[in-house]
Amino acid sequence: MKSGINPSILTEEIQKYINANLTADLHSLLLKKSPFPEVSMQEIVQQIKGKKVAQKKFPFLLREGIIFPPNLNLEQASSQSTAEFKAKNLKGKSFLDLTSGFGIDAYFLSENFDEVTLVEQIAELLETVKHNWDILDRSANFINENLKDFLQENTGKFDLVYLDPARRDAQKNKKFLLEDLSPNLLEIQEKLCKISDQILIKLSPLIDISYLISVLRNVSEIQIIAVKNEVKELIVLISPKDQNNDAKINCINLESTHPDFSFSYNDERTAVAEIAEPLNFLYLPNNSVLKSGAFNTVANRFRLFKLHPNTHFYTSEELSKDFPGRIMKVEVMEPKMIKKGEKYNIISKNYPLSPDEIKKKYKISDGGNKYLIFTQSHKGKIILRSVE
């Protein structure tokens, strides 16, 4: 591999300078001349950025000797929490990561495998990963090669194959169809199935699940991973030996008290939810459940009614526990009961006004402990207020 690491960046004096400037204004730093002739200010600032990202995203790398790559690789890397989750219950003899990147996913996914192979076409990035894994006392076969070339030449089989296709083109435009990704998953899925019985693919959280199941073969499971109710990743598990033709969909909300929710894709296609006007309790599914499209299954599972076919809020007379989302006790509120100057947390869904427009119309502001929910039941527009 061509060397892309400047070893001077690891000297004690320069590392002290980096650590001393973790809270400095980086734009101002870039305008200064580097105090060290052997490293540029751009190199120093990049390491500062990397450490700041690592503090929140992958704290296991906050140790002496670690080198951080350019911004794009930091942005595209999974967080430590999502990588650790993906690695749960996966083990075997051989693991292959076809799109190593900064190696965060590979580090955790490979923990329970004896032989680890990382493929990355950018030599400098792969060298950075190799350096860091040496620091972390983790070994692997590091292969600097294009993914398609590797698949063409490879004759081995692996217990688990992982890949995270690039989701942007040369102009940095986001891509969502599988044939537009790099690599094109539709072109290589047959080759992938020949070298492993377990293929794990990380995709954009915006991609449509029905589309995925319609174009990919042997989809065994789809994981929708949210962190603090923000959907971060969509993970597809392909098992060539699985001929069930009914994918299991798991909705995960990390760093949250919400329970996980799992269902069968075919079950949702046949499920029917009953409609009712608001009762004592209102249920707001978390974003991983909303992304899954389990709108009728969640109603049936927890014996709830939907407020409206297009309003994914649910209601019940008696409290249904362990719901994957928020539960509020509510009452219907007439518009005239909203007093000017009061403070509420505003939720608007399937309603013609946005929260900002609602605040302006009723002359109310954000804050306090109570909620106003502007939505629609099957009888029309309604306002609900949370009660103690």
Buried (B, 14 or more C-beta within 10 A) or exposed (E): BEEBEEEEBBEEEBBEBBEEBEEEEBEEBEEEEBEBEEBBBEBBBBBBBBBBBBEEBBEBBEEEEBBBBBEEBBEBBBBBBBBBBBBEEBEBEBBBBBBBBBBBBBBBBBBBBEBBBBBBBBBBBBBBBBBBBEBBEBEBEBBBBEBBEBBEEBEEEBBBBBBBBEBBEEEEEEBEEBEBBBBBBBEBBEEBBEBBBBBBBBBBBEBEBEEBBEBBEBBBBBBBBBBEBEBBBBBBBBBBEBEEEEBBBBBBBBEBEBBBBBBBBEBBEEBEBEBBEBBBBBBBBBBBBBBBBBBBBBBBBBEBBBBBEEBBBBBBEEEBEEBBBBBBEBEEBEEEEBEEEBEBBBBBBBBEBEBEBBBEEBEBEEEEEBBBBBBBBBEEEBBBBBEE
